[in-house]
Amino acid sequence: MNGLSDYQDNRRKGLVEGASPHTLTLLLFDGALSRLKVARTLTKLEDMGARHTCLDRTLAIVHELQGSLRDPDTNPLAGQLFSLYMFVCDQILKADRTRDNEPLKSAIEVLEELRSGWVAMELEPVAQVA
């Protein structure tokens, strides 16, 4: 490993250690979005391996977000989020299969909207139970 890789690993560990569940979820959104944006730039035939890796890692992140939902079968909000995450996964798989960037645009739009909602939730004061 080189110095930059060591620094990046230590920085990631520092961000995760002691972070709230809200912050960890925000980091997942950020990771997924950054990988999708990189994948969109990888369009040449010789870039397809790197593109696939970015998309594969994004799928893992979205599945992690999806897996964190509680009771998607009985909770309407969790069920809607589950469906949105499935849509994002479908778009990523379609983009990987067809080498088309249009599905990635759709996936990015959905994740950005979900991320902005997540950020707004952090700003809302939570009622204290006495």
Secondary structure, DSSP 4 states (H G I P E B T S, - for coil): --HHHHHHHHHHHHHHTT--HHHHHHHHHHHHHHHHHHHHH--SGGGHHHHHHHHHHHHHHHHHHHHT-S-TTT-HHHHHHHHHHHHHHHHHHHHHHH--SHHHHHHHHHHHHHHHHHHHHHHSPPPPP-
